[in-house]
């Protein structure tokens, strides 16, 4: 595998789609941000003239060969030596950098508040990324060399790739070569069976691989916009395999992909499904307690579930593990958060309600344009200009296999964001109760990722202060969003950070960071030791899956992950 392919895989894996307030960004938010820039420009002609003059001075320097503008050494778009040594390409890069410099200086000079400035910076970066010379055949030296070296075949292949995307991928550039992957054959291969199926979900019971198992089982609640087999990609990075190989009785919910007719499914429905799953897991294993783990939007769902269980006096919850999940968001947590507006969320709700669901490809398209350099232009260059296939990478295969989002559930997630429901104690009604995490007393394990730009780790740390739990462990993995989770012991680069001294966690992420130590290796063994200590006694592994009340049905990964809507 080439270095460029590895880099492409790593960059894309850091940018897997996630459910958050950005589902409430309406196109009007983009338009208003651009309109603000135009108004500010027109408000002071002298300021515009100053910056135009500065830009023209840079252009003169470039024409006369006196410009010292140069790309950042780590800017992957300009790694080819031609950008440094070929006069044509060097000038092209410098023209681009001059425009970039001029726009940034101009933005700094505008009279904007913090939120407006964040919006302006975000929009301008999208524009600047789009006009980079590396995105065109005439302006990309690597692509031109590829044409020569391949005898023109790369150009033909690039055109074929573009045509296939127009016809088969709704005009979006492909991020993954899906052909090598087959569910149940080389992806999602852990043995198990569906033991409960409802209109909304399947519950999968995975087969034990040890002679003895822990008495208290483990249930995973996945996000609603992605398929559950992220937990079981390849054997070497399968969370499910890791759990069963270490004696955990493992169950996973598989959400059904909602159609337009199921757009009424809301958080209350999903929480009821979780309660059904908990009851079934308890019945099958004979355990009064069930440990729960969840990531991203699944973590928000699991938190509402934990609150509901506490409110109704149901003490089935054993422990709660939350991974890369934000419960206390702030608008400045992520770059695109500045685009979210009250009016935009209202419009997004109305449009979703009219359609019934937000289609999976619309979600993917919207998310990609929020990070165009990583999720669009990288692939334009690779697939079209260089004429190469997109990487065949299991994480990207899973990410491309997204599901629809019901309009009602989207509205509930936006309500959680708007009201900061998880930070309030009983002030916000959701899923037939008033959300109050202070009543949740289960032991907790919370995971963040150092380079996670989707759910930034300092935002995930705020969750440690929301629950009534007296025993909360926070671990910081060294990677980005999904790679923070999929960080098995086989990863030689794995490392994580934990608090040196046991005890109550500090109030802020910065305080916590000062008291941490770096540990080489994966956080998986650390979590396994933590969860095993809270999983009861060992007992002989069951000889069959399910029970008389919940008998085994189809083999894992079940029917809902392959069902097409």
JOPENOR-V598170 format. One record per backbone hydrogen bond with DSSP energy under -0.5 kcal/mol. NH is the residue of the N-H (numbers start at 1). CO is the residue of the C=O. Records with the same first field share a line. If there is no record, write none. Layout:
NH = CO ; CO
//
This chain:
6 = 2
7 = 3
8 = 4
9 = 5
10 = 6
11 = 7
12 = 8
13 = 9
14 = 10
15 = 12
16 = 13
20 = 18
23 = 20
24 = 21
25 = 22
26 = 24
29 = 26
30 = 26
31 = 27
32 = 28
33 = 29
34 = 30
35 = 31
36 = 32
37 = 33
38 = 34
39 = 35
40 = 36
41 = 37
42 = 38
43 = 39
44 = 40 ; 41
48 = 44
49 = 45
50 = 46
51 = 47
52 = 48
53 = 49
54 = 50
55 = 51
56 = 52
57 = 53
58 = 54
59 = 55
60 = 56
61 = 57
62 = 58
63 = 59
64 = 60
65 = 62
66 = 61
67 = 61
75 = 72
76 = 74
78 = 75
79 = 76
83 = 80
84 = 81
85 = 81
86 = 82
87 = 85
90 = 86
91 = 87
92 = 88
93 = 89
94 = 90
95 = 91
96 = 92
97 = 93
98 = 94
99 = 95
100 = 96
101 = 97
102 = 98
103 = 99
104 = 100
105 = 101
106 = 102
107 = 103
108 = 104
109 = 105
110 = 106 ; 107
112 = 110
117 = 113
118 = 114
119 = 115
120 = 116
121 = 117
122 = 118
123 = 119
124 = 120
125 = 121
126 = 122
127 = 123
128 = 124
129 = 125
130 = 126
131 = 127
132 = 129
135 = 132
136 = 133
140 = 137
141 = 139
144 = 140
145 = 141
146 = 142
147 = 143
148 = 144
149 = 145
150 = 146
151 = 148
152 = 147
153 = 150
156 = 152
157 = 153
158 = 154
159 = 155
160 = 156
161 = 157
162 = 158
163 = 159
164 = 160
165 = 161
166 = 162
167 = 163
168 = 164
169 = 164 ; 165
171 = 165
172 = 169
177 = 391
178 = 176
181 = 178
184 = 187
185 = 182
186 = 182
187 = 182
188 = 232 ; 233
193 = 205
194 = 554
195 = 203
196 = 203
198 = 201
202 = 254
203 = 196
204 = 202 ; 252
205 = 193
206 = 204 ; 250
207 = 191
209 = 244
213 = 539
214 = 247
215 = 537
216 = 535
217 = 215 ; 289
218 = 249
219 = 291
220 = 251
221 = 293
222 = 220
226 = 223
230 = 227
231 = 228
232 = 229
233 = 230
237 = 234
238 = 235
239 = 231 ; 237
240 = 231
242 = 238
243 = 239
244 = 240
245 = 241
246 = 242 ; 243
247 = 244
248 = 243
250 = 248
251 = 218
252 = 204
253 = 220
254 = 202
255 = 253
256 = 200
258 = 256
262 = 259
263 = 260
265 = 262
270 = 266
271 = 267
272 = 268
273 = 269
274 = 270
275 = 271
276 = 272
277 = 273
278 = 274
279 = 275
280 = 276
281 = 277
282 = 278
283 = 279
284 = 280
285 = 281
286 = 282
287 = 282
290 = 316
291 = 217
292 = 319
293 = 219
294 = 321
295 = 221
296 = 323
298 = 295
299 = 296
300 = 296
301 = 297
302 = 298
303 = 299
304 = 300
305 = 301
306 = 302
307 = 303
308 = 304
309 = 305
310 = 306
311 = 307
312 = 308
313 = 310
314 = 309
315 = 313
318 = 290
320 = 443
321 = 292
322 = 320 ; 445
323 = 294
324 = 447
327 = 325
333 = 330
337 = 334
338 = 335
339 = 336
340 = 337
345 = 341
346 = 342
347 = 343
348 = 344
349 = 345
350 = 346
351 = 347
352 = 348
353 = 349
354 = 350
355 = 351
356 = 352
358 = 405
359 = 357
363 = 359
364 = 360
365 = 361
366 = 362
367 = 363
368 = 364
369 = 365
370 = 366 ; 367
371 = 367 ; 368
372 = 369
375 = 371
376 = 372
377 = 372
378 = 373
379 = 376
380 = 376
381 = 377
382 = 378
383 = 379
384 = 379 ; 380
385 = 380
386 = 381
388 = 382
393 = 391
397 = 393
398 = 394
399 = 395
400 = 396
401 = 397 ; 398
402 = 400
403 = 225
405 = 358
407 = 356
408 = 263
409 = 265
410 = 406
411 = 407
412 = 408
413 = 409
414 = 410
415 = 411
416 = 412
417 = 413
418 = 414
419 = 415
420 = 416
421 = 416
423 = 420
424 = 420 ; 421
426 = 424 ; 435
430 = 433
433 = 430
435 = 428 ; 433
439 = 436
440 = 437
441 = 439
443 = 318
444 = 471
445 = 320
446 = 473
447 = 322
448 = 475
450 = 477
451 = 479
452 = 449
453 = 451
457 = 449
459 = 456
460 = 456
461 = 457
462 = 458
463 = 460
464 = 461
465 = 462
466 = 463
467 = 463
468 = 437 ; 440
470 = 441
472 = 470
473 = 444
475 = 446
476 = 497
477 = 448 ; 475
478 = 495
481 = 14
482 = 13
484 = 480
485 = 481 ; 482
486 = 482
487 = 485
491 = 488
492 = 490
494 = 491
496 = 519
497 = 476
498 = 517
500 = 515
512 = 508
513 = 509
514 = 510
515 = 511 ; 512
516 = 513
517 = 498
519 = 496
521 = 494
524 = 487
527 = 523
528 = 524
529 = 525
530 = 526
531 = 527
532 = 528
533 = 529
534 = 531
535 = 532
539 = 213
541 = 211
547 = 550
551 = 548
552 = 545
553 = 194
556 = 192
558 = 555
562 = 559
563 = 559
//
